[in-house]
Amino acid sequence: QVQLVESGGGLVQAGGSLRLSCAASGRPFSYNGMGWFRQAPGKEREFVVAITYSGGTTYYSDSAKVRFTISRDNGKNTVYLQMNSLKPEDTAAYYCAASRGWPGTSRNSYNYWGQGTQVTVSS
């Protein structure tokens, strides 16, 4: 089992930045591919970004490219999502997810989920 706890969400003005953190416990963190998804009210949960267990490969959605950066610190069992130049359309609950295997862009690739952290971007 893996437990995931997100933090770092909040209210920010358009153009601002936030850094989300996801702390993992349980199964050895370095074995997990990690991803971030988000879900806006009334919409499906969508893929944002993912990173392999070594950090050597990352995947970004088109909306996250350039503005968002995923990273991980296996010594701290934590994955980060740096979000810059935020837009109102980035407003959503952001979820951290862990995969026992290769982290894909589909929700089905992930076995464990956090409770989410809310990001609200005002115009």
SEKE-149882 format. One record per residue (C-alpha): residue number from 0; residue in three letters; chain; x negated, y, z negated. Coordinates in steps of 0.5 Angstrom, whole numbers, always signed. Layout:
SEKE-149882
> num	residu	chaine	px	py	pz
> NUM	Ala	A	X	Y	Z
...
***
This chain:
SEKE-149882
> num	residu	chaine	px	py	pz
> 0	Gln	A	+0	+0	+0
> 1	Val	A	-2	+7	+1
> 2	Gln	A	+1	+13	-2
> 3	Leu	A	+1	+20	+1
> 4	Val	A	+2	+27	-2
> 5	Glu	A	+2	+33	+3
> 6	Ser	A	+0	+40	+0
> 7	Gly	A	-1	+47	+3
> 8	Gly	A	+5	+49	+6
> 9	Gly	A	+9	+55	+5
> 10	Leu	A	+11	+62	+8
> 11	Val	A	+7	+65	+13
> 12	Gln	A	+8	+71	+18
> 13	Ala	A	+7	+69	+26
> 14	Gly	A	+0	+70	+28
> 15	Gly	A	-2	+67	+21
> 16	Ser	A	-6	+61	+19
> 17	Leu	A	-5	+55	+14
> 18	Arg	A	-9	+49	+12
> 19	Leu	A	-5	+43	+10
> 20	Ser	A	-8	+37	+6
> 21	Cys	A	-6	+30	+5
> 22	Ala	A	-9	+26	+0
> 23	Ala	A	-9	+19	+0
> 24	Ser	A	-9	+13	-5
> 25	Gly	A	-9	+6	-5
> 26	Arg	A	-11	+2	+1
> 27	Pro	A	-19	+4	+3
> 28	Phe	A	-18	+11	+6
> 29	Ser	A	-23	+10	+11
> 30	Tyr	A	-19	+4	+14
> 31	Asn	A	-13	+8	+16
> 32	Gly	A	-12	+12	+22
> 33	Met	A	-8	+18	+20
> 34	Gly	A	-3	+23	+24
> 35	Trp	A	+1	+29	+23
> 36	Phe	A	+8	+29	+25
> 37	Arg	A	+13	+35	+24
> 38	Gln	A	+21	+35	+24
> 39	Ala	A	+25	+42	+25
> 40	Pro	A	+32	+42	+23
> 41	Gly	A	+37	+38	+28
> 42	Lys	A	+31	+35	+32
> 43	Glu	A	+27	+29	+32
> 44	Arg	A	+21	+28	+28
> 45	Glu	A	+15	+29	+33
> 46	Phe	A	+8	+28	+34
> 47	Val	A	+3	+33	+32
> 48	Val	A	-4	+31	+32
> 49	Ala	A	-8	+24	+30
> 50	Ile	A	-15	+22	+28
> 51	Thr	A	-18	+15	+28
> 52	Tyr	A	-21	+12	+21
> 53	Ser	A	-28	+15	+23
> 54	Gly	A	-26	+22	+26
> 55	Gly	A	-29	+20	+32
> 56	Thr	A	-23	+21	+36
> 57	Thr	A	-17	+26	+36
> 58	Tyr	A	-11	+26	+39
> 59	Tyr	A	-7	+33	+40
> 60	Ser	A	+0	+34	+43
> 61	Asp	A	+1	+40	+48
> 62	Ser	A	+3	+45	+43
> 63	Ala	A	-2	+43	+38
> 64	Lys	A	-8	+44	+43
> 65	Val	A	-13	+50	+42
> 66	Arg	A	-9	+52	+35
> 67	Phe	A	-9	+46	+31
> 68	Thr	A	-15	+42	+28
> 69	Ile	A	-15	+36	+25
> 70	Ser	A	-20	+33	+20
> 71	Arg	A	-22	+28	+15
> 72	Asp	A	-26	+27	+9
> 73	Asn	A	-27	+20	+7
> 74	Gly	A	-30	+21	+1
> 75	Lys	A	-25	+25	-2
> 76	Asn	A	-19	+21	+1
> 77	Thr	A	-16	+27	+5
> 78	Val	A	-14	+29	+12
> 79	Tyr	A	-13	+36	+13
> 80	Leu	A	-9	+40	+19
> 81	Gln	A	-12	+47	+20
> 82	Met	A	-6	+51	+24
> 83	Asn	A	-8	+58	+27
> 84	Ser	A	-4	+63	+31
> 85	Leu	A	+2	+60	+28
> 86	Lys	A	+9	+61	+32
> 87	Pro	A	+16	+61	+29
> 88	Glu	A	+17	+55	+33
> 89	Asp	A	+12	+52	+29
> 90	Thr	A	+17	+52	+23
> 91	Ala	A	+18	+45	+21
> 92	Ala	A	+17	+40	+15
> 93	Tyr	A	+10	+37	+16
> 94	Tyr	A	+9	+30	+15
> 95	Cys	A	+2	+26	+14
> 96	Ala	A	+2	+19	+16
> 97	Ala	A	-3	+13	+16
> 98	Ser	A	-4	+7	+20
> 99	Arg	A	-7	+0	+19
> 100	Gly	A	-9	+0	+26
> 101	Trp	A	-11	+5	+31
> 102	Pro	A	-7	+12	+30
> 103	Gly	A	-2	+13	+36
> 104	Thr	A	+3	+19	+38
> 105	Ser	A	+9	+14	+37
> 106	Arg	A	+12	+14	+30
> 107	Asn	A	+12	+6	+31
> 108	Ser	A	+4	+7	+30
> 109	Tyr	A	+4	+9	+23
> 110	Asn	A	+6	+4	+17
> 111	Tyr	A	+6	+9	+11
> 112	Trp	A	+9	+16	+10
> 113	Gly	A	+8	+22	+6
> 114	Gln	A	+14	+26	+3
> 115	Gly	A	+13	+32	+7
> 116	Thr	A	+11	+40	+6
> 117	Gln	A	+15	+45	+9
> 118	Val	A	+12	+50	+14
> 119	Thr	A	+16	+57	+15
> 120	Val	A	+13	+62	+20
> 121	Ser	A	+17	+69	+20
> 122	Ser	A	+17	+73	+26
***
